[in-house]
Amino acid sequence: MRYLPLTDADRREMLGVIGVKSVDDLFCDVPERARRSGLVDLPKRQGELEVERALMKMAAKNVSAGSVPFFLGGGAYRHHVPSTVDHLIQRSEFLTSYTPYQPEITQGTLQYLFEFQTQVAMLTGMDVANASMYDGSTACGEAVLMAHRVTKRKKAVLSGTLHPHYRAVVENISEVGGYAVEAMPPAIPGTTEDIIAHIDSDTSCVVVQGPSFFGDLVDIRAIAAAAQAKGALLIAVVSEVVSLGLVTPPGDMGADIVVGEGQSIGNGLNFGGPYVGLFATKTKYVRQMPGRLCGETVDAAGERGFVLTLSTREQHIRREKATSNICTNSGLCSLAFTIHLSLLGEDGFRRLARINHANAVKLANALSAVKGVEVLNDTFFNEFTLRLPKPAAEVVDALADKGIIAGLPASRLIPGDASLENLLIVASTEINTDEDRALYASALKEVL
């Protein structure tokens, strides 16, 4: 009873209110074959030391990203994060107050979120940014919903440059909300996409990613102009924020909304999360922007202060008037982003981007020299696509056996398309060395 305080009578009462006869009835939608008939095959009890040893043995079956040459990207990138970042975010005043529930007494939290917003606005070339979203894909979904609100239209056109996960999120929320989605086929490097022809009077927004999922640099100027001429918004997606150290910011190319993934700055791979979504837009659309926005003000004593402003979330106003149901922001992750970017400074950030591009060029040159390997991209930042003479998934498995994480088979995220089976998406950041690149090229030659 100490750990299971509910009595049989309590359970019967709850089941009666719900309208079912037994707890098993609550799982009627789960197929019988998917249900476990007994307990999990684990010891019923173990000491802490024994549990630690068992879990460490399980974990040892994985290959950590930092233990081998690593060339995996596809929306999440391994960069060097200075130890200063982790040291600072683990200070109690940051770690325990990362979300401003009581803004009047969390001036420090509000200030760094204000600085984060400033950094994101400058990076993206936009007027205003919010205090972060959950991740890049959900920020993309929220941007589409925002475009529907702004334009009073219900159709989104998705470019084939968009990451499949971002596309899936948009399709998911659109299905639930009753919105239409027109998604273009994958934009493989070397092919052309006439997305402008798909913009009509029902289109609320066009979503384009640059660098693309396949690594191509994308000039969105013509698409932005065509969308805006039809009364639609241009949403630009950036899944590798380090690219903004070299590539023209989307805002400078005419984007109305810019969303992205900020994981590359200050945040490790973390097994897929938590990450930090970026969201920026033009001033005229700020009242439709989701999430939190921190503003600067002056207090009663005339001192500089910070406040939450335009927080039109469900917690603050009626649900039908809310711009988002996001209940918090990735506060600690955005703090890590802000600290890392502050340590780099503008010159350091640009230098980091140049190193990434240079390393990717060196790798592309080394791999393209292997017989049967073709680099498909004419332009790229730190990620590009290879066409191999055999299925990419097989090559990745063979190289993993040799201690090299070679990249992302396109077929893994876009299954069922035979034209993508031999395509391998490869990323190279500042962490890769000349030795790593030589090992990759040599091993690739052996497995092909």
C-alpha positions as CSV (number, residue, x, y, z in Angstrom):
1,M,0.0,0.0,0.0
2,R,3.0,2.3,0.5
3,Y,3.6,2.5,-3.3
4,L,0.2,1.5,-4.6
5,P,-2.2,3.7,-2.5
6,L,-5.3,2.9,-4.5
7,T,-7.6,0.1,-3.2
8,D,-9.6,-2.3,-5.3
9,A,-12.7,-0.3,-4.4
10,D,-10.9,2.9,-5.7
11,R,-10.1,1.2,-9.0
12,R,-13.7,-0.1,-9.4
13,E,-15.0,3.3,-8.9
14,M,-12.7,4.9,-11.5
15,L,-13.5,2.2,-14.0
16,G,-17.2,2.8,-13.5
17,V,-16.8,6.5,-14.1
18,I,-14.9,5.8,-17.3
19,G,-17.4,3.2,-18.4
20,V,-15.3,0.1,-18.7
21,K,-15.3,-3.2,-16.8
22,S,-11.6,-3.8,-16.3
23,V,-8.2,-2.2,-16.7
24,D,-7.6,-4.5,-19.7
25,D,-10.4,-2.8,-21.5
26,L,-8.4,0.5,-21.5
27,F,-5.9,-1.3,-23.9
28,C,-8.5,-2.6,-26.4
29,D,-7.0,-0.5,-29.2
30,V,-3.6,-2.2,-28.8
31,P,-3.4,-5.3,-31.0
32,E,-3.2,-8.5,-29.0
33,R,0.1,-9.5,-30.7
34,A,1.7,-6.3,-29.4
35,R,0.8,-6.8,-25.8
36,R,3.2,-8.4,-23.3
37,S,1.8,-11.4,-21.5
38,G,4.3,-11.5,-18.7
39,L,6.9,-9.4,-17.0
40,V,10.0,-8.1,-18.8
41,D,12.9,-10.5,-18.6
42,L,14.8,-8.6,-16.0
43,P,15.9,-9.5,-12.4
44,K,13.2,-8.7,-9.9
45,R,15.7,-6.9,-7.7
46,Q,19.4,-5.8,-7.9
47,G,21.7,-3.6,-5.9
48,E,22.7,-0.2,-7.3
49,L,26.2,-1.4,-8.2
50,E,24.8,-4.3,-10.1
51,V,22.3,-2.1,-12.0
52,E,25.0,0.3,-12.9
53,R,27.2,-2.5,-14.3
54,A,24.3,-4.0,-16.3
55,L,23.4,-0.7,-17.8
56,M,27.0,0.2,-18.7
57,K,27.3,-3.2,-20.4
58,M,24.2,-2.4,-22.5
59,A,25.5,1.1,-23.3
60,A,28.8,-0.3,-24.4
61,K,27.0,-1.9,-27.4
62,N,26.5,1.6,-28.8
63,V,29.2,3.5,-30.7
64,S,29.4,7.1,-29.4
65,A,29.8,9.9,-31.8
66,G,33.0,11.1,-30.3
67,S,34.8,7.7,-30.4
68,V,35.1,7.2,-34.2
69,P,35.3,9.4,-37.4
70,F,31.8,10.8,-37.6
71,F,30.2,12.2,-40.8
72,L,26.5,12.0,-39.9
73,G,24.3,15.1,-40.3
74,G,20.8,15.2,-41.8
75,G,19.5,17.9,-39.4
76,A,21.6,17.2,-36.3
77,Y,25.3,18.0,-36.3
78,R,28.3,17.2,-34.1
79,H,30.2,20.4,-33.3
80,H,32.7,21.2,-30.6
81,V,31.0,22.8,-27.6
82,P,33.5,24.6,-25.3
83,S,33.5,23.2,-21.7
84,T,32.6,26.8,-20.5
85,V,29.1,26.3,-21.9
86,D,28.3,23.3,-19.7
87,H,30.0,24.8,-16.7
88,L,27.8,28.0,-16.9
89,I,24.5,26.4,-17.7
90,Q,24.9,24.0,-14.7
91,R,25.1,26.9,-12.3
92,S,22.1,26.7,-10.0
93,E,20.8,30.1,-10.9
94,F,20.5,29.0,-14.5
95,L,19.7,25.3,-14.1
96,T,16.8,25.8,-11.8
97,S,15.2,28.9,-13.3
98,Y,15.4,28.4,-17.0
99,T,11.8,29.3,-17.6
100,P,10.4,32.6,-16.3
101,Y,7.2,31.6,-14.5
102,Q,7.6,34.7,-12.3
103,P,9.1,37.2,-14.7
104,E,9.2,40.1,-12.3
105,I,11.8,38.2,-10.2
106,T,13.7,36.4,-13.0
107,Q,15.4,39.4,-14.6
108,G,18.5,37.4,-15.4
109,T,16.6,34.7,-17.2
110,L,14.6,37.3,-19.1
111,Q,17.8,39.2,-20.0
112,Y,19.6,36.2,-21.6
113,L,16.4,35.3,-23.5
114,F,16.3,38.8,-24.8
115,E,19.9,38.5,-25.9
116,F,19.1,35.1,-27.5
117,Q,16.3,36.8,-29.4
118,T,18.7,39.5,-30.6
119,Q,21.2,36.9,-31.7
120,V,18.7,34.9,-33.7
121,A,17.2,38.0,-35.3
122,M,20.7,39.1,-36.4
123,L,21.7,35.6,-37.7
124,T,18.5,35.2,-39.7
125,G,18.3,38.8,-41.0
126,M,14.8,39.3,-39.5
127,D,13.2,42.0,-37.4
128,V,12.2,40.0,-34.3
129,A,12.7,36.5,-32.9
130,N,10.9,34.7,-30.0
131,A,12.5,33.1,-26.9
132,S,12.9,29.7,-28.7
133,M,10.7,26.7,-29.7
134,Y,11.0,23.0,-28.9
135,D,13.1,22.2,-32.0
136,G,13.4,23.1,-35.7
137,S,10.6,20.7,-37.0
138,T,8.0,22.0,-34.5
139,A,9.0,25.6,-35.2
140,C,8.4,24.8,-38.9
141,G,4.9,23.5,-38.1
142,E,4.1,26.5,-36.0
143,A,5.3,28.8,-38.8
144,V,2.8,27.2,-41.2
145,L,0.0,27.6,-38.7
146,M,1.1,31.3,-38.3
147,A,1.0,31.8,-42.1
148,H,-2.6,30.4,-42.2
149,R,-3.6,32.9,-39.5
150,V,-1.9,35.8,-41.2
151,T,-3.3,35.1,-44.7
152,K,-6.6,33.5,-43.8
153,R,-5.8,30.7,-46.2
154,K,-5.4,27.0,-45.7
155,K,-2.8,25.5,-48.1
156,A,0.9,25.1,-47.6
157,V,3.3,24.3,-50.4
158,L,6.3,22.4,-49.3
159,S,9.5,22.3,-51.3
160,G,11.4,19.1,-52.0
161,T,14.3,20.7,-50.3
162,L,12.6,20.3,-46.9
163,H,13.8,17.8,-44.4
164,P,11.4,14.7,-44.3
165,H,10.9,15.1,-40.5
166,Y,9.9,18.7,-40.9
167,R,7.6,17.8,-43.7
168,A,6.0,15.0,-41.5
169,V,5.4,17.4,-38.7
170,V,3.7,19.9,-41.0
171,E,1.6,17.1,-42.5
172,N,0.6,15.9,-39.1
173,I,-0.6,19.2,-37.7
174,S,-2.2,20.1,-41.0
175,E,-4.3,16.9,-41.0
176,V,-5.5,17.5,-37.5
177,G,-6.3,21.1,-38.2
178,G,-8.0,20.5,-41.5
179,Y,-5.4,22.3,-43.6
180,A,-4.1,21.3,-47.1
181,V,-0.5,20.4,-47.9
182,E,1.0,20.2,-51.3
183,A,4.4,18.6,-51.0
184,M,6.9,18.5,-53.9
185,P,9.0,15.4,-54.5
186,P,12.5,15.2,-53.0
187,A,14.8,17.9,-54.7
188,I,17.8,15.7,-55.5
189,P,20.9,17.8,-56.4
190,G,21.1,18.4,-60.2
191,T,17.3,18.4,-60.6
192,T,15.1,21.5,-61.0
193,E,12.0,22.3,-59.0
194,D,9.3,24.6,-60.4
195,I,7.7,25.3,-57.0
196,I,6.5,28.8,-58.2
197,A,4.0,27.1,-60.6
198,H,2.3,25.6,-57.5
199,I,1.6,28.9,-55.8
200,D,-2.1,30.0,-56.3
201,S,-4.7,32.1,-54.6
202,D,-5.3,29.4,-51.9
203,T,-1.7,29.2,-50.9
204,S,-0.9,30.6,-47.5
205,C,2.8,29.9,-47.5
206,V,5.7,28.2,-49.3
207,V,8.3,26.4,-47.2
208,V,11.8,26.1,-48.5
209,Q,14.9,24.9,-46.8
210,G,18.5,26.1,-47.4
211,P,20.9,24.5,-47.3
212,S,18.5,21.8,-48.5
213,F,18.1,18.4,-47.0
214,F,20.5,17.1,-49.6
215,G,23.0,19.9,-48.9
216,D,22.4,22.3,-51.9
217,L,22.5,26.0,-51.3
218,V,19.2,27.6,-52.2
219,D,18.6,31.1,-53.4
220,I,15.0,31.9,-52.3
221,R,14.7,35.4,-53.8
222,A,12.6,34.5,-56.8
223,I,10.4,32.1,-54.8
224,A,9.8,34.8,-52.1
225,A,8.8,37.4,-54.7
226,A,6.5,35.0,-56.4
227,A,4.8,33.9,-53.2
228,Q,4.4,37.5,-52.0
229,A,2.9,38.5,-55.3
230,K,0.2,36.0,-54.8
231,G,-0.4,37.1,-51.2
232,A,1.4,34.1,-49.6
233,L,4.3,34.1,-47.1
234,L,7.7,32.6,-47.7
235,I,8.9,30.4,-44.8
236,A,12.7,29.7,-44.9
237,V,14.0,26.7,-42.9
238,V,17.6,26.4,-41.7
239,S,18.5,23.1,-40.1
240,E,22.3,23.9,-39.8
241,V,22.5,27.3,-38.1
242,V,26.3,27.4,-38.5
243,S,25.7,28.0,-42.3
244,L,24.5,31.5,-41.5
245,G,28.1,32.4,-40.8
246,L,28.7,32.3,-44.6
247,V,25.4,32.0,-46.4
248,T,23.2,35.0,-47.1
249,P,20.6,35.2,-44.3
250,P,17.1,34.2,-45.4
251,G,15.7,37.6,-44.2
252,D,18.0,39.4,-46.7
253,M,16.6,37.2,-49.4
254,G,13.0,38.1,-48.7
255,A,11.7,35.5,-46.3
256,D,8.7,36.4,-44.2
257,I,9.3,33.8,-41.5
258,V,12.6,32.0,-40.7
259,V,12.7,28.9,-38.6
260,G,15.5,26.6,-37.8
261,E,17.3,24.2,-35.5
262,G,19.9,25.8,-33.2
263,Q,21.4,22.6,-31.8
264,S,24.7,23.1,-33.6
265,I,25.5,26.0,-31.3
266,G,26.1,25.1,-27.6
267,N,24.2,21.8,-27.7
268,G,25.4,18.3,-28.3
269,L,23.7,15.6,-30.2
270,N,22.0,14.4,-27.0
271,F,20.5,11.3,-28.6
272,G,18.1,13.5,-30.6
273,G,17.0,16.0,-28.0
274,P,16.3,18.3,-26.2
275,Y,17.1,20.8,-29.0
276,V,16.3,24.4,-29.5
277,G,14.0,25.7,-32.2
278,L,14.6,29.1,-33.8
279,F,11.7,31.4,-34.9
280,A,12.0,34.8,-36.4
281,T,9.7,37.0,-38.5
282,K,9.0,40.5,-39.7
283,T,7.7,43.2,-37.3
284,K,4.3,43.4,-38.9
285,Y,3.6,39.8,-38.1
286,V,4.8,39.8,-34.5
287,R,1.3,39.5,-33.0
288,Q,0.8,36.2,-34.7
289,M,4.2,34.8,-33.7
290,P,3.9,31.7,-31.4
291,G,5.7,31.1,-28.1
292,R,7.3,33.6,-25.7
293,L,8.7,37.1,-26.5
294,C,10.9,39.0,-24.0
295,G,10.9,42.7,-24.3
296,E,13.0,45.5,-22.8
297,T,11.5,48.2,-20.7
298,V,12.3,50.7,-17.9
299,D,11.2,50.1,-14.3
300,A,9.8,52.6,-11.8
301,A,13.3,53.7,-10.8
302,G,14.2,54.4,-14.4
303,E,16.5,51.3,-14.6
304,R,16.6,49.0,-17.6
305,G,14.4,45.9,-17.1
306,F,12.9,43.0,-19.0
307,V,9.4,41.7,-19.3
308,L,7.4,39.0,-21.1
309,T,5.4,40.6,-23.8
310,L,2.9,39.5,-26.5
311,S,2.6,36.1,-24.7
312,T,-0.5,35.0,-26.5
313,R,-0.4,31.4,-25.3
314,E,-3.3,29.3,-24.1
315,Q,-2.1,29.9,-20.5
316,H,-2.6,33.7,-20.9
317,I,-5.7,34.2,-23.1
318,R,-8.7,32.3,-24.4
319,R,-7.8,29.2,-26.4
320,E,-9.4,30.5,-29.6
321,K,-7.3,33.6,-29.5
322,A,-4.0,31.8,-28.7
323,T,-1.2,31.8,-31.3
324,S,0.3,28.6,-29.8
325,N,-0.2,26.0,-27.1
326,I,3.6,25.8,-26.5
327,C,3.8,25.7,-22.7
328,T,7.5,26.4,-22.3
329,N,10.6,27.2,-24.3
330,S,13.9,25.3,-24.6
331,G,15.3,27.8,-22.1
332,L,18.4,25.9,-20.9
333,C,19.3,25.0,-24.5
334,S,18.8,28.5,-25.7
335,L,21.0,29.7,-22.9
336,A,23.7,27.3,-24.1
337,F,23.2,28.7,-27.6
338,T,23.6,32.2,-26.3
339,I,26.7,31.5,-24.2
340,H,28.5,29.6,-27.1
341,L,27.6,32.3,-29.6
342,S,28.8,35.0,-27.3
343,L,32.1,33.2,-26.8
344,L,32.6,32.9,-30.5
345,G,31.6,36.5,-31.3
346,E,30.8,37.6,-34.9
347,D,34.4,37.0,-36.2
348,G,34.6,33.6,-34.5
349,F,31.3,32.5,-35.8
350,R,32.3,33.4,-39.4
351,R,35.6,31.6,-38.9
352,L,33.8,28.5,-37.6
353,A,31.6,28.5,-40.7
354,R,34.6,28.8,-43.0
355,I,36.3,25.9,-41.3
356,N,33.1,23.8,-41.7
357,H,32.9,24.6,-45.4
358,A,36.6,24.0,-46.0
359,N,36.5,20.6,-44.3
360,A,33.5,19.6,-46.3
361,V,35.2,20.6,-49.6
362,K,38.3,18.5,-48.6
363,L,36.1,15.5,-47.8
364,A,34.1,15.8,-51.0
365,N,37.3,15.9,-53.0
366,A,38.7,12.9,-51.2
367,L,35.5,10.8,-51.6
368,S,34.9,11.8,-55.2
369,A,38.3,10.4,-56.1
370,V,37.1,6.9,-55.1
371,K,36.0,4.9,-58.2
372,G,32.3,4.9,-58.7
373,V,31.6,7.7,-56.3
374,E,29.9,10.9,-57.5
375,V,29.3,14.2,-55.6
376,L,26.0,15.5,-56.8
377,N,26.1,19.0,-55.4
378,D,27.5,22.0,-57.3
379,T,27.3,24.1,-54.2
380,F,27.1,23.2,-50.5
381,F,28.0,24.3,-47.1
382,N,29.2,21.5,-44.8
383,E,26.9,18.7,-46.2
384,F,26.6,17.1,-49.6
385,T,25.1,14.1,-51.3
386,L,27.1,11.2,-52.9
387,R,25.8,8.8,-55.5
388,L,27.3,5.3,-54.8
389,P,27.5,2.3,-57.1
390,K,25.6,0.2,-54.6
391,P,22.8,0.8,-51.9
392,A,24.0,3.4,-49.5
393,A,22.5,1.6,-46.5
394,E,24.8,-1.4,-47.2
395,V,27.8,0.8,-47.5
396,V,27.0,2.6,-44.2
397,D,26.7,-0.7,-42.4
398,A,30.0,-2.0,-43.9
399,L,31.8,1.2,-42.9
400,A,30.3,1.1,-39.4
401,D,32.0,-2.3,-39.0
402,K,35.3,-0.5,-39.8
403,G,34.6,2.1,-37.1
404,I,33.4,4.9,-39.4
405,I,30.0,6.6,-39.2
406,A,29.8,7.4,-42.8
407,G,26.6,9.5,-43.2
408,L,22.9,9.2,-43.7
409,P,21.4,7.0,-46.5
410,A,18.6,9.1,-48.1
411,S,16.4,6.0,-48.2
412,R,16.4,5.8,-44.4
413,L,14.2,9.0,-44.1
414,I,12.6,8.7,-47.5
415,P,11.9,5.0,-47.9
416,G,10.3,3.4,-51.0
417,D,11.9,5.6,-53.6
418,A,14.3,3.5,-55.7
419,S,16.0,6.6,-57.2
420,L,17.3,7.4,-53.7
421,E,18.6,4.0,-52.7
422,N,22.2,4.7,-53.7
423,L,22.3,8.3,-52.3
424,L,24.4,9.0,-49.2
425,I,24.2,12.4,-47.4
426,V,27.5,13.2,-45.7
427,A,28.4,16.1,-43.3
428,S,31.8,17.4,-42.2
429,T,32.2,19.9,-39.4
430,E,35.1,21.4,-37.6
431,I,35.6,18.2,-35.6
432,N,36.8,16.2,-38.6
433,T,40.6,15.9,-39.2
434,D,42.7,15.1,-42.2
435,E,43.2,11.7,-40.7
436,D,39.5,11.1,-40.4
437,R,39.0,12.1,-44.1
438,A,41.8,9.8,-45.2
439,L,40.4,6.9,-43.2
440,Y,36.9,7.4,-44.7
441,A,38.2,7.5,-48.3
442,S,40.4,4.5,-47.8
443,A,37.6,2.4,-46.1
444,L,35.1,3.5,-48.8
445,K,37.4,2.3,-51.5
446,E,37.6,-1.1,-49.8
447,V,33.8,-1.6,-49.3
448,L,33.0,-0.6,-52.9
